[in-house]
Each structure stands twice: as structure tokens, then as C-alpha cells.
């Protein structure tokens, strides 16, 4: 356009989106020709082309200094309506923004047709990885069948065990009322021992790659429960007749009678919507209540450990006779609530991911 000053640089409208690995740019420039797209210092993109843009047929230019380095390989495709550019990040991670400068250039806007937030992008990446994994395991069908069979049987056994505990405690509560609080341990401890020893497999399974659940949340829950069951209740007879045993066992079993059948059905690619909702919702009130009940059990056991000197740590004569195990349990109390925070955040992310994914599928 001869009427425009030669010093004026025209910029096209540019729309962007990202994934953990890639940057996508959509340049609104139709019938583009003489394309010149280059990268300087692995961080600044230079674009120059002739075409029809916001100011008619002219030469358009822009530059973008990216927030972090990108790879030098740039792929682009020009159509009658636009120029699509794909750039790979040097490191596969999510960027807080596109450009190094905090203020967004006026010609730049989000590409809402491709826009995903970080959690949606993670789900998209996970879906792609799952598709690749499904293709790769076709050659390992016998292994896949054994894996599903093992996981189904494990969840079935745990479901039956915790169901027996739950039903037993519920029936005794209706028949005996509050009197059932005081002999809960003696009537259900054997089955709870069995279920909690079996639960150690939930720490091993992620390490073997049999399930995708994180190792840390599983270890925190299993280790925490086993401390309460084997150390607090199992080693102290004075704790076995206390009502807190009832509340701990009842809260544990209530959570598990919905969790294990959910995983059983998942092994055979089946879903029951009510069960899914219960599995991803009941933990919200029950998990914190369970931790509070466990904390009460620990607090009630402190004077007993002080009195019996059970598990006390011998000390040199200069420092004293021994260090009471109750000091360890006081530290454990702090770790319990730290574990509550870690697992609560993990379960919340699972719930959010589950229902966001279902919502996207509906749309």
C-alpha cells in the first residue's frame, strides 16, 4: 500500500495455544506467499510474509520472544485462510504465558479453538499415552489377562473382607447398641488384620506398574492404618476395649466397601454411575473423620505407652533410662495431618479430573 509510510510495520492477528510439548500459532493471513519464518537464539520467532490480512494486501511482520527456549525445528502450513505454525518446546512443561515480556502484544490472543488449561492438557496427553499403550499391549494379551484377573481377584477379596467387617459391626450395633463399641476389636480384629496385610499389595502394585495410582498416597494410607492397627490396637490390650476402635474400623470399612467394587468393575471395563459418585465423593467427609478417629486413638495410647514403657528406646545413663515411645507417636500425630493434606489433595485431583473428563465427553 503506497499510501502507508514505509516505516510502518503491519502485524497480522496471531492466535496461540500450547501443550506440554508444543506451541501452536495461527496467523490470520490469507493467500500468504514469500513466507520467511526463522528462529533466533532458540528463543525469538521472526515472521515475515505477504498476504491479505487486517490491513488488506500488504507485507506483514511480527516477532515473539518466547518465555523459554524452543527447538530450532519449525513446521508450518499455509492455507488460503491462515498460516499454521508448530514449535516444539526445549523442555516438556507448561508455560505460565507465551512471551518473555509480561505484557501481551496487542496482536496476540488465545486460540480458543485449541485452548486447554494445564489439567485438560494433562488429560489429553494421558489419553494419547493410553491409546499408545493399548496398541503396544496387544502383543501381550496373555499378560494383560493375568494382570486384570489378579487385580479383579485382589479387589474382590478386599471387598468381601471389609464388607464382612462392616456388616458384622452394623448388626452388632443394632442388636447391642453402645455395648458393641467395647468388643469391636475382639470380634473383627482377625479380619481387619488380614485385610490390612493384603493392603500392602497396594504399595507394591504401583511399583510393578500394575496400576497407575501414585506410590506415595498408597504408602501413606497403608502405613498409617497399619501403625494404628498393629502398634496402637494390636500391642496394647488397654486400647482394645475402647470405643474409638469401633469408630476407626467403621470409618475404614465404610470407605472401602465402595472403593474396592469400583476398581473391580474397572477391571472389566464396567461403570455403575452411582458407585462412581460414591467412590469419588464419600471420602470428602469420611477420610478426615477417619484421621480424627485415628488421632484420638493415638492420643489415648500416649499415657499407656508412658506407663508400660513398651517400645521405649534405651538411652545412655547420662541422658536417662529410656525414651518413651510416646514421643515418637507425638511426632507421628503431626505426620498424620501432613499425610491427610497430601492424600486429600491427591483424591481431590482424582475427583476433579474424573468429572471434568466426563463433562468434556458429554459435550
Secondary structure, 3 states (H helix, E strand, C coil): CCCCCCCCCECCEEEEEECCCEEEEEEECEEEEEEEEEEECCCEEEEEEEEEECCEEEEEEEEEEECCCEEEEEEEEECCCCEEEEEEECCCCCCCCCECCCCCCCCEEECCCCCCCHHHHHHHHHHHHHHHHHHHHHHHHHHHHHHHHHHHHHHHHHHHHHHHHHHHHHHHHHHHHHHHHHHHHHHHHHHHHHHHHHCCHHHHHHHCCCCCCCHHHHHHHHHHHHHHHHHHHHHCHHHHCCCHHHHHHHHHHHHHHHHHHHHHHHHCCCCCHHHHHHHHHCHHHHHHHHHHHHHHHHHHHHHHHHHHCCCCEECCCCCCCEECHHHHHHHHHHHHHHHHHHHHHHHHHHHHHHHHHHHHHHC
